């Protein structure tokens, strides 16, 4: 390759460098890329879309990382209960200001005291994406925190995985701007509440045990034209009539995915035809 045709990495436009940074961990950008040359140093300092995953940031690196990165340049946070006694409060205290530009927040198995800190320092700012994975052995008021987050007018995507029946306790606002919902362990009644109160909903994913209770009676005469993608995880005791009713309410549905932990032949033994149900077998 001739000298004239060579392109040096540090000579790339800053916008392209930031696109490359999007594929790297924050620690790699700050502790490696930033130290290569003046151009990358300046590009790293100008980056305004850092994503921090506290699950993999060491205790020794955190103070320096928090000193270098402006909290206003952080758009995504992943927080988790750690094996040590470090609380979320002790992690966040290293940052000099709140995360006012935060767009995405993911929480794994946190305690009640941690969610109180998060509600004070993070949740008060507009989020576009929120995910929480918790169970009742860690926190007793998860549903109340989620209900509060659902009031955010900018929230567009939410993923909630809780203990069985916990999702049914969540207070879904009368009208919210959600476009993408991923939930599990919920009743069909809750699904219709979500559909009725999410006029912009385009994608709905129920990832576990939907329509297991065939005794649950569902009545609905409304159609939800905004939903174009539906994924359901169903069990052997599926109530087929409820499936039919749900599908009849989604006239614009373009993508349907039914997932079963049971082999498809078990459904034939119950009298369901191929035309009635298409199963994507995962196990």
Buried (B, 14 or more C-beta within 10 A) or exposed (E): EEEEEEEEEEEBEBEEBBEEBEEEBBBEBBBEBBEEEEBBBEBBBEBEBBBBBBEEBEEEBBEEBBEBBBBBBBBBBBBBBBEEEEBBBBBBEEBEEBBEBBBBBBBBBBBEEBBBBBBEBBBEBEBBBBBBBBEEEBBEEBBBBBBEBBEBEEBBBBBBBBEEEBBBEBEBBEEBBBBBBBBBBBBBEBBBBBBBBBEEBBBBBBBBBBBBBEEEEBEBEEEBEBBBBBBBBBBEEBBBEBBEBBEEBBEEBEEEEBBBEBEBEBBEEEEBEEEEBEBEEEE
